[in-house]
Amino acid sequence: MSEEQKPFYLIVFDPSLNSSGWAVFIVKKNPKILNFGHIPNHHFTTKQIGMKLANIEQELFRLKNMYYPHVFIKEELVTKTKDAMAGVNVSFESPILAKVHGIAEKVFCHLEIEDVHNKQFKLRFTGHGEASKEKVEAECMKYEKDLQAKTEFKTPPFKFQTDDQSDAVAIGIDWLIRNGYLKNRRREK
């Protein structure tokens, strides 16, 4: 980062209808995580999709208006096509999950949105594209000390309630590494 470049905010979103994860980073010479969480929707019934989407939209607007991010990243929507002859499993959640992605794109329409493929991100971040929640969390822990704000903000410890939370934090860390703001701890011996 150049001396003249001002700090900016990065919001990361791991879309899910029932428990979307999010993380907010301030990007500067020594980036910090400001907060992370999830948008719980389990209190709505299965058929209350509209209520779940409205809740997600409201929370994303709250994050947008609180931080005015310069960068918005979300986990990419991956769909599987139905091909019974080839034996491909079909994800029936994809059409509903696409609505969650649409809400995120609506809220952050003023920004260029970066989509991150889950398996590619996990391969870069953990060394395994099918990494478990525990492995992703273990990799996040390697960065906790560096990313914790000591004076400016009170950053919560990395105690994740959902894998959507840990994925959002990990995707943010991966972005910081790929863009030269954070050293890759996985490559250290």
C-alpha positions as a Markdown table, in Angstrom:
| # | Residue | x | y | z |
|---|---|---|---|---|
| 1 | Met | 0.0 | 0.0 | 0.0 |
| 2 | Ser | 1.4 | 3.4 | -0.9 |
| 3 | Glu | 1.9 | 6.1 | 1.7 |
| 4 | Glu | -0.8 | 8.2 | 0.2 |
| 5 | Gln | -3.4 | 5.5 | 0.0 |
| 6 | Lys | -6.1 | 5.9 | 2.7 |
| 7 | Pro | -7.5 | 3.0 | 4.6 |
| 8 | Phe | -10.7 | 1.5 | 3.2 |
| 9 | Tyr | -13.3 | -1.1 | 4.3 |
| 10 | Leu | -13.7 | -4.6 | 2.9 |
| 11 | Ile | -17.0 | -6.5 | 3.5 |
| 12 | Val | -17.0 | -10.2 | 2.9 |
| 13 | Phe | -20.3 | -12.2 | 2.6 |
| 14 | Asp | -20.9 | -15.9 | 2.7 |
| 15 | Pro | -24.5 | -16.3 | 1.4 |
| 16 | Ser | -26.9 | -18.7 | 3.0 |
| 17 | Leu | -30.6 | -18.5 | 3.4 |
| 18 | Asn | -30.5 | -19.6 | 7.1 |
| 19 | Ser | -27.2 | -18.2 | 8.4 |
| 20 | Ser | -25.3 | -15.9 | 6.1 |
| 21 | Gly | -21.8 | -15.1 | 7.4 |
| 22 | Trp | -20.1 | -11.7 | 7.1 |
| 23 | Ala | -16.8 | -10.1 | 8.1 |
| 24 | Val | -15.6 | -6.5 | 8.0 |
| 25 | Phe | -11.9 | -5.5 | 7.6 |
| 26 | Ile | -10.2 | -2.2 | 7.6 |
| 27 | Val | -7.5 | -2.4 | 4.9 |
| 28 | Lys | -4.4 | -0.4 | 5.5 |
| 29 | Lys | -0.7 | -1.0 | 6.0 |
| 30 | Asn | -1.5 | -3.4 | 8.8 |
| 31 | Pro | -5.1 | -4.5 | 8.1 |
| 32 | Lys | -7.4 | -5.4 | 11.0 |
| 33 | Ile | -10.7 | -7.2 | 11.3 |
| 34 | Leu | -13.3 | -5.0 | 12.8 |
| 35 | Asn | -16.1 | -7.5 | 13.3 |
| 36 | Phe | -17.7 | -10.6 | 12.0 |
| 37 | Gly | -21.0 | -12.4 | 12.5 |
| 38 | His | -23.9 | -14.1 | 10.8 |
| 39 | Ile | -27.5 | -13.3 | 9.9 |
| 40 | Pro | -29.6 | -15.8 | 11.7 |
| 41 | Asn | -32.8 | -16.8 | 10.0 |
| 42 | His | -33.7 | -20.1 | 11.7 |
| 43 | His | -36.5 | -18.4 | 13.6 |
| 44 | Phe | -38.5 | -18.2 | 10.3 |
| 45 | Thr | -40.3 | -21.2 | 8.9 |
| 46 | Thr | -39.1 | -23.0 | 5.8 |
| 47 | Lys | -41.8 | -21.3 | 3.8 |
| 48 | Gln | -41.0 | -17.8 | 5.0 |
| 49 | Ile | -38.4 | -17.2 | 2.3 |
| 50 | Gly | -39.5 | -13.6 | 1.8 |
| 51 | Met | -39.0 | -12.8 | 5.4 |
| 52 | Lys | -35.5 | -14.4 | 5.4 |
| 53 | Leu | -34.5 | -12.4 | 2.3 |
| 54 | Ala | -35.8 | -9.2 | 3.9 |
| 55 | Asn | -33.8 | -9.9 | 7.1 |
| 56 | Ile | -30.6 | -10.5 | 5.0 |
| 57 | Glu | -31.2 | -7.3 | 3.0 |
| 58 | Gln | -31.7 | -5.3 | 6.1 |
| 59 | Glu | -28.5 | -6.5 | 7.7 |
| 60 | Leu | -26.5 | -6.0 | 4.5 |
| 61 | Phe | -27.8 | -2.4 | 4.3 |
| 62 | Arg | -26.8 | -1.9 | 8.0 |
| 63 | Leu | -23.3 | -3.0 | 7.2 |
| 64 | Lys | -23.1 | -0.9 | 4.0 |
| 65 | Asn | -24.3 | 2.2 | 5.8 |
| 66 | Met | -22.0 | 1.7 | 8.8 |
| 67 | Tyr | -18.8 | 1.1 | 6.8 |
| 68 | Tyr | -19.3 | 2.4 | 3.3 |
| 69 | Pro | -17.0 | -0.3 | 1.9 |
| 70 | His | -14.7 | 0.1 | -1.1 |
| 71 | Val | -14.6 | -3.7 | -1.7 |
| 72 | Phe | -17.4 | -6.3 | -1.4 |
| 73 | Ile | -16.6 | -10.0 | -1.8 |
| 74 | Lys | -19.0 | -12.9 | -1.7 |
| 75 | Glu | -18.8 | -16.6 | -2.1 |
| 76 | Glu | -19.7 | -17.4 | -5.7 |
| 77 | Leu | -23.0 | -19.1 | -6.5 |
| 78 | Val | -22.2 | -22.5 | -7.9 |
| 79 | Thr | -25.0 | -24.3 | -9.6 |
| 80 | Lys | -25.1 | -27.9 | -10.8 |
| 81 | Thr | -27.0 | -28.8 | -13.9 |
| 82 | Lys | -29.3 | -31.9 | -13.8 |
| 83 | Asp | -27.7 | -34.6 | -15.9 |
| 84 | Ala | -29.2 | -37.9 | -14.9 |
| 85 | Met | -27.2 | -39.8 | -17.5 |
| 86 | Ala | -23.9 | -38.6 | -16.1 |
| 87 | Gly | -25.1 | -39.1 | -12.5 |
| 88 | Val | -24.5 | -35.5 | -11.5 |
| 89 | Asn | -26.0 | -34.5 | -8.1 |
| 90 | Val | -28.4 | -31.6 | -8.4 |
| 91 | Ser | -28.3 | -28.8 | -5.8 |
| 92 | Phe | -32.0 | -28.0 | -5.2 |
| 93 | Glu | -30.9 | -25.0 | -3.0 |
| 94 | Ser | -29.4 | -23.2 | -5.9 |
| 95 | Pro | -32.5 | -21.3 | -7.1 |
| 96 | Ile | -33.2 | -20.1 | -3.5 |
| 97 | Leu | -29.6 | -19.3 | -2.8 |
| 98 | Ala | -29.6 | -17.3 | -6.1 |
| 99 | Lys | -32.1 | -15.0 | -4.4 |
| 100 | Val | -29.7 | -14.4 | -1.5 |
| 101 | His | -27.0 | -13.5 | -4.1 |
| 102 | Gly | -29.4 | -11.2 | -5.8 |
| 103 | Ile | -30.1 | -9.3 | -2.6 |
| 104 | Ala | -26.4 | -8.9 | -2.0 |
| 105 | Glu | -25.8 | -7.6 | -5.5 |
| 106 | Lys | -28.7 | -5.2 | -5.1 |
| 107 | Val | -27.4 | -3.8 | -1.8 |
| 108 | Phe | -23.9 | -3.4 | -3.1 |
| 109 | Cys | -24.8 | -2.4 | -6.7 |
| 110 | His | -22.5 | 0.7 | -6.5 |
| 111 | Leu | -19.4 | -1.5 | -6.1 |
| 112 | Glu | -17.7 | -4.0 | -8.3 |
| 113 | Ile | -18.5 | -7.3 | -6.6 |
| 114 | Glu | -15.8 | -10.0 | -6.5 |
| 115 | Asp | -17.1 | -13.6 | -6.5 |
| 116 | Val | -14.8 | -16.2 | -4.9 |
| 117 | His | -15.3 | -19.9 | -5.8 |
| 118 | Asn | -15.5 | -21.9 | -2.5 |
| 119 | Lys | -13.3 | -24.8 | -3.5 |
| 120 | Gln | -10.6 | -22.6 | -5.1 |
| 121 | Phe | -10.5 | -20.3 | -2.1 |
| 122 | Lys | -10.2 | -23.3 | 0.3 |
| 123 | Leu | -7.5 | -24.8 | -1.9 |
| 124 | Arg | -5.5 | -21.6 | -1.7 |
| 125 | Phe | -6.2 | -20.9 | 2.0 |
| 126 | Thr | -5.9 | -24.4 | 3.5 |
| 127 | Gly | -4.2 | -26.5 | 0.7 |
| 128 | His | -7.3 | -28.6 | 0.3 |
| 129 | Gly | -10.4 | -27.7 | -1.8 |
| 130 | Glu | -12.7 | -29.8 | 0.3 |
| 131 | Ala | -11.4 | -28.5 | 3.6 |
| 132 | Ser | -13.5 | -29.0 | 6.7 |
| 133 | Lys | -14.9 | -26.2 | 8.9 |
| 134 | Glu | -12.3 | -27.2 | 11.5 |
| 135 | Lys | -9.4 | -26.8 | 9.0 |
| 136 | Val | -10.7 | -23.4 | 7.8 |
| 137 | Glu | -11.0 | -22.2 | 11.4 |
| 138 | Ala | -7.5 | -23.5 | 12.2 |
| 139 | Glu | -6.0 | -21.5 | 9.3 |
| 140 | Cys | -7.9 | -18.4 | 10.5 |
| 141 | Met | -6.4 | -18.8 | 13.9 |
| 142 | Lys | -2.9 | -18.3 | 12.4 |
| 143 | Tyr | -3.9 | -14.7 | 11.6 |
| 144 | Glu | -5.9 | -13.8 | 14.6 |
| 145 | Lys | -3.1 | -12.0 | 16.5 |
| 146 | Asp | -2.1 | -10.0 | 13.5 |
| 147 | Leu | -5.6 | -9.0 | 12.6 |
| 148 | Gln | -6.8 | -8.1 | 16.1 |
| 149 | Ala | -7.1 | -4.4 | 16.6 |
| 150 | Lys | -5.3 | -3.4 | 19.8 |
| 151 | Thr | -6.3 | 0.3 | 20.3 |
| 152 | Glu | -8.7 | 1.5 | 17.6 |
| 153 | Phe | -11.4 | -1.1 | 17.9 |
| 154 | Lys | -12.4 | -3.9 | 20.1 |
| 155 | Thr | -12.2 | -6.9 | 17.8 |
| 156 | Pro | -13.9 | -10.1 | 19.0 |
| 157 | Pro | -11.8 | -13.2 | 19.4 |
| 158 | Phe | -12.0 | -15.8 | 16.6 |
| 159 | Lys | -14.7 | -17.9 | 18.2 |
| 160 | Phe | -17.0 | -18.8 | 15.3 |
| 161 | Gln | -20.6 | -19.8 | 15.8 |
| 162 | Thr | -21.1 | -21.1 | 12.3 |
| 163 | Asp | -19.0 | -22.2 | 9.3 |
| 164 | Asp | -20.5 | -19.3 | 7.4 |
| 165 | Gln | -18.8 | -16.9 | 9.9 |
| 166 | Ser | -15.4 | -18.7 | 9.6 |
| 167 | Asp | -15.7 | -18.8 | 5.8 |
| 168 | Ala | -16.4 | -15.1 | 5.6 |
| 169 | Val | -13.3 | -14.3 | 7.8 |
| 170 | Ala | -11.2 | -16.8 | 5.8 |
| 171 | Ile | -12.3 | -15.4 | 2.5 |
| 172 | Gly | -11.3 | -11.9 | 3.7 |
| 173 | Ile | -7.9 | -13.1 | 4.9 |
| 174 | Asp | -7.4 | -14.8 | 1.5 |
| 175 | Trp | -8.2 | -11.5 | -0.2 |
| 176 | Leu | -5.7 | -9.6 | 2.0 |
| 177 | Ile | -3.0 | -12.2 | 1.1 |
| 178 | Arg | -3.8 | -12.2 | -2.6 |
| 179 | Asn | -3.6 | -8.4 | -2.7 |
| 180 | Gly | -0.4 | -8.1 | -0.7 |
| 181 | Tyr | -1.8 | -6.6 | 2.5 |
| 182 | Leu | -1.1 | -9.7 | 4.6 |
| 183 | Lys | 1.7 | -12.3 | 4.7 |
| 184 | Asn | 0.7 | -15.9 | 3.9 |
| 185 | Arg | 1.2 | -17.8 | 7.2 |
| 186 | Arg | 0.4 | -21.2 | 5.5 |
| 187 | Arg | 3.7 | -21.0 | 3.6 |
| 188 | Glu | 5.8 | -20.4 | 6.7 |
| 189 | Lys | 7.7 | -23.4 | 8.1 |
